[in-house]
Structure formats: C-alpha cells, structure tokens
Amino acid sequence: MKSTCLFVAAWAASSWAAAASVSGTLVDGGGMDDLQVVVKAADGRRVHAYCTDRCGDWFIDGPDESRQLKRTVKGKPVVLHYATEPNRGRIAGPGPDDRLDFVKRIELGR
C-alpha cells in the first residue's frame, strides 16, 4: 500500500505544471519550426511561451522559411496564461523531459 501511495505521489509531482498569468504588451513572436510569443510585463519582465496552436492567426511568413508576428498585433495589450510543463516532443530541439513555458490561453486587447 505504501509503495502505491509513493508511486502516485511521484507521478503527480512529475506531471505537475506551474501555471501563471501575466498582463503586458505583445512585443515579439515567431519562429522556424515552433511558434512562440514574447510578452513584456509592466515590471519589465519578458515572458517567452510556445504557442502550440493557441495563439491564433497572428503570424506571417518571414525570411528564411521563418514566421514572424504580424504588425497588427505587435504592441497590443495581452493577458497571457501559460504553464511550465515537460516538452513531451511538442517542440523541436529540447528533450522530452525539458520543462518549457507553453501558452494555455492568450487574450488580445484592443
């Protein structure tokens, strides 16, 4: 029974995701294989988070087969809800257990 409880506790800790929200300005974004956004918070922090299909139609083709943030959304106020989670193969390059920030929801202001 003890081993079952320890296994469940270890599994829960390994899959735990640190969720956070930040309000700020959408200052940058894009990428080659995987798209990300950069939000500058009021305190000056820059939060980088991978979109994984949660950012909307905010990107255009850039040079060298890359994608970049559209000018119409750059500089807009946003509320970014994101979580730090294991990659699990979602992003090219980092390993499956590397912990990255992923967009959970992003709300674009006017």
C-alpha positions in Angstrom: 0.0 0.0 0.0 2.9 2.4 0.9 4.6 1.8 -2.4 1.3 2.6 -4.3 0.9 5.9 -2.5 4.6 6.8 -3.1 4.2 5.9 -6.8 1.1 8.1 -7.1 2.8 11.0 -5.3 5.9 10.7 -7.5 3.8 10.6 -10.7 1.8 13.7 -9.6 4.9 15.6 -8.8 6.5 14.8 -12.2 3.4 15.8 -14.2 2.8 19.0 -12.1 2.7 22.1 -14.2 3.4 25.5 -12.7 0.7 27.8 -14.1 1.0 31.5 -14.3 -0.6 34.6 -15.8 0.9 37.9 -16.9 -0.6 41.1 -18.3 1.5 43.1 -20.6 2.4 44.0 -24.2 2.9 41.6 -27.0 6.4 42.7 -28.1 7.7 39.8 -30.3 7.0 36.3 -31.6 7.6 33.8 -34.4 10.0 31.0 -35.1 11.0 28.4 -37.6 9.5 25.1 -36.6 7.7 26.2 -33.4 6.0 29.5 -32.8 6.3 31.4 -29.6 5.3 34.8 -28.3 7.1 37.3 -26.1 5.1 39.4 -23.6 6.7 42.3 -21.8 5.1 42.7 -18.3 4.6 46.1 -16.6 7.5 45.3 -14.3 9.8 44.9 -17.3 10.0 41.0 -17.3 9.8 39.3 -20.7 7.9 36.1 -20.8 8.6 33.7 -23.7 6.0 31.0 -24.3 5.4 28.4 -27.0 2.1 28.7 -28.8 1.3 25.1 -29.8 -1.8 26.2 -31.8 -3.2 28.6 -29.1 -2.1 32.0 -30.5 -4.5 32.5 -33.4 -3.7 33.7 -36.8 -1.0 36.2 -35.6 1.9 35.2 -37.8 3.1 35.8 -41.3 5.8 34.3 -43.5 9.2 35.9 -42.8 12.7 35.4 -44.3 14.3 32.0 -44.5 11.1 30.0 -44.1 10.5 31.5 -40.7 7.3 33.0 -39.3 7.0 36.4 -37.6 4.4 38.3 -35.6 2.1 40.4 -37.7 2.5 44.2 -37.2 -1.2 44.5 -36.5 -0.9 42.6 -33.2 2.6 43.7 -32.2 2.4 46.2 -29.4 -1.1 45.2 -28.4 -2.0 44.6 -24.7 -2.5 40.9 -23.8 -3.2 38.7 -20.9 -1.1 35.5 -21.2 -1.9 32.4 -19.3 0.9 29.9 -19.5 2.3 26.8 -17.8 5.7 25.3 -17.4 5.5 21.7 -18.5 7.7 18.9 -19.8 8.2 19.2 -23.6 7.0 15.7 -24.4 8.1 16.1 -28.0 6.0 19.2 -28.8 8.9 21.5 -29.5 11.8 20.5 -31.9 15.2 20.5 -30.2 14.7 20.3 -26.5 14.4 16.9 -24.9 11.1 15.3 -23.9 11.7 16.0 -20.2 12.9 19.6 -20.6 10.5 22.0 -19.0 9.3 24.8 -21.2 6.6 27.5 -21.0 3.5 26.8 -23.1 0.6 29.2 -23.8 -2.6 27.9 -22.3 -4.7 30.9 -23.3 -3.9 34.3 -24.6 -6.3 37.2 -24.7 -5.6 40.1 -27.1 -6.7 43.6 -26.0 -7.7 46.5 -28.3 
